[in-house]
Amino acid sequence: MAVLQLLFLTFITGVCSQTPKDIYVKAGEMVTLHSEVCKVNDTATLWKQETDQTIYVYSNMSAAEQKRMGVVLYKNCLVILRASGNHTGNYSCHYLRRNHSQRFTLTVYTPQSKEYDEKNRFSDLCYTPGSCQMFCPSVNTPPKDFKPNGTTWHTENGEPSSGYFSSVEEKDSGVYICTRSYAYSGQIYNMTFTVILDVQREKPVKNLGISFPNDGQVFEVEVGKRAEIPCKALTDSTLDPGSPFWLSGSSFVEEDNRNARVYFSFSFDNRTEQMTATLTFKEVKEEDLSTKFTCKLESEIKPAFATITLTKIAQPSYTALAVCSIVVVLVMVLTVVVYSKFKVDITLFFRDALGCRSITSDGRSYDAFLMCYMSDTDKGLNEDDRRQLENTLEERFGYTLCLYDRDILPGQAVAETVLESTEQSRAVVLVPCSSDPGPGIGLLGAIHEALVERKTRLILINTKQTEGSKSDSLPEALQLLSKAGDCVTWKGSPPSSTFWKELRYHLPAPQHAPRRTHRLLSQTGYEVPSL
């Protein structure tokens, strides 16, 4: 009798006929049909597949029979464990005691079907910059007896993904596939969903209120001059039509009254939605310095105000400027005086401390040509003094010297050899001697012409007697050379440190380092002073 009743009820259409609910699933995956009207503990509840009007499963079907069919009837839902093409069709659940029913249309797609991805898409939205956690849809989930076994993500190209971005970017937008896994009765069943991630730039939150000036801000003005102070504010014009205005003390400042000495004008920037109320003083007066002016924004969303005061522009201090100018001038004068007095020591200090050496770029072989001439006063350097001069310059200070009695071979034409030696030297040192070991004073005129033409540096060593004699008493060639060169005075043996400093100052820096660094003794036994 019960079987006949069920067969009869199979052909009965429920009183509450509804539009079928569409459900999509991939072949091989689990799908759940949830009913809001059927109850499993009602013996008159049944599910049927309407394509052939056959009963699919009913409430008192045994668990073994359900397992054979690959379905589970649990509470108010029908779970198909692994869907196949045979499961495609219309389903209805009938609650016969109250003659209610609910209908479903189940479509099973192949795993490669693009149509399934299009019909089973869900959207997710994230904003950059920021983190993003995508959510796998929780629809048509099975009952609690199906235990969640994790969720996996991958892109539509099959690349693995975690579904989480610590710092999402717009390029991360795209199609992602999530798979929910459930464990039931020792088996794993899957449900797959397609998620479209849309990453957008987050719209900045408007900083509503008065942005300028700050409350308590002080503005410098010049009494008797024009002044303008803008008040900038931002409100949501769609929700709040409020606009800023100015108060002078507790009185309102007139708007756009060009005849008033103090007024404000209003402007609005459509692009930035910023409002500006500019407080204008045609002429600032002393009384304005003791008045508080307030920019006020009456807003239902965020009321605000900013009170300002005026102060005189600080006058520049000319005293400090004058003192600084005097100090600068004094420093410059002092620098010039110190350099003038100690220029020799300063030059030699940097030359020795920095190890400066001349770079031979002019093709000359010698630092200096020491040329001796016979002194008319008979007070020139003797043989020992001359040797001491030569040895000290070469051995202690590293100069490469051209010496007439050493570097010029006998038998050569004297004039041509002297001129050639002059051309090969970067400086010429004329040394008065008591005897004449050199080419003689007759060649001084020719040397003068060569020095002028070649722009060779010239240094004349004078004795005390030569320095004190009148220039008219000197030979004409020597007079010309003394005017063209620098003079250093030999004050007797042993020569002082001042003599060596002045001589080295006028000479160019040597090309090579000294060959010996210890103190030298001249042939006469005099010690060379330490410089």
Secondary structure, DSSP 8 states (H G I E B T S, - for coil): -HHHHHHHHHT---SS----EEEEEETTS-EEEE-SS--TT-TTEEEEETTTTEEEEETT--HHHHHHHTEEEETTEEEESS--GGG-EEEEEEETTTTEEEEEEEEEE-TT-HHHHHHTEEEEEEEESS-EE------S---TTSEEEEEEEEETTS-EE-SEESS--GGG-EEEEEEEEEEETTEEEEEEEEEEEEEEE-------EEEES-TT-EEEE-TTS-EEEEEEEE--TTT----EEEEETTEE--BS-TTSSEEEEEEEETTTTEEEEEEEESS--GGGGG--EEEEE--SS--EEEEEEEEE-----HHHHHHHHHHHHHHHHHHHHHHHHHHHHHHHHHHHHTT------S---BSEEEEEEE-TTS-SB-HHHHHHHHHIIIIIT---EEEHHHHS-TTS-HHHHHHHHHHTBSEEEEEEESS--SS-GGGHHHHHHHHHHHT-EEEEEEEHHHHHS-GGGS-HHHHHHHHHSEEEEE-SSS--HHHHHHHHHHS---SS--S--S--B-TTS-B----
